[in-house]
Amino acid sequence: MTRNVSENSLDSHVLSAEMQQQLFDAEQNFVVTVVEGPLFTALRQRDIYLIVTSVTFNRLGPGAIPGSIR
């Protein structure tokens, strides 16, 4: 047993509760959101996942969400 975290597991790439809330808020407010990161395919699964490394929210005018989160 080691304390190393496997990079080949979806459990290693969980979004924080704060990031989830910011993404939900951006969706409800029709904010253009750019999400960047590598694609991940877990072994023995057909799904492809995006590992979030940075997020940029783009809304002009009052009440704008701050530019980016990394």
C-alpha positions in Angstrom: 0.0 0.0 0.0 1.2 3.4 -0.9 -0.1 6.9 -0.5 0.3 7.7 -4.2 -2.8 8.8 -6.1 -3.3 7.1 -9.4 -3.5 9.6 -12.3 -5.5 6.9 -14.2 -8.5 7.1 -11.9 -11.5 9.5 -12.2 -11.4 9.9 -8.4 -8.1 11.8 -8.9 -9.8 14.5 -10.9 -12.9 15.6 -8.9 -14.1 19.2 -9.3 -14.3 21.2 -6.1 -17.7 22.2 -4.8 -16.8 25.9 -5.4 -15.9 25.2 -9.1 -19.1 23.2 -9.6 -21.2 26.1 -8.2 -19.4 28.6 -10.4 -20.1 26.5 -13.5 -23.8 26.1 -12.5 -24.1 29.9 -11.9 -22.5 30.6 -15.3 -24.9 28.2 -17.0 -27.9 29.8 -15.4 -26.8 33.3 -16.3 -25.9 32.4 -19.9 -22.2 33.2 -19.5 -19.8 32.1 -22.2 -17.5 29.7 -20.4 -14.2 28.2 -21.8 -13.0 25.1 -20.1 -9.5 23.8 -20.9 -7.7 20.6 -20.1 -6.6 17.2 -21.3 -9.1 14.5 -22.3 -9.1 11.3 -20.2 -10.3 7.9 -21.1 -10.5 5.5 -18.2 -9.4 1.9 -18.8 -12.3 -0.4 -19.8 -14.7 2.6 -20.3 -16.0 4.0 -23.5 -16.6 7.5 -22.1 -14.2 10.4 -22.6 -13.8 13.0 -19.8 -12.3 16.5 -19.8 -10.0 17.1 -16.9 -10.4 20.8 -16.0 -7.1 22.7 -15.7 -8.5 26.2 -16.3 -11.9 27.9 -16.7 -12.5 31.3 -18.1 -15.9 33.1 -17.7 -16.8 35.8 -20.3 -19.6 38.2 -19.5 -19.6 41.8 -20.3 -21.3 44.5 -18.3 -22.4 44.8 -14.6 -22.3 41.7 -12.5 -19.6 40.1 -14.6 -18.0 37.0 -13.2 -14.2 37.5 -12.7 -12.1 36.6 -15.7 -10.5 33.2 -15.0 -9.8 30.6 -12.5 -6.8 28.3 -12.7 
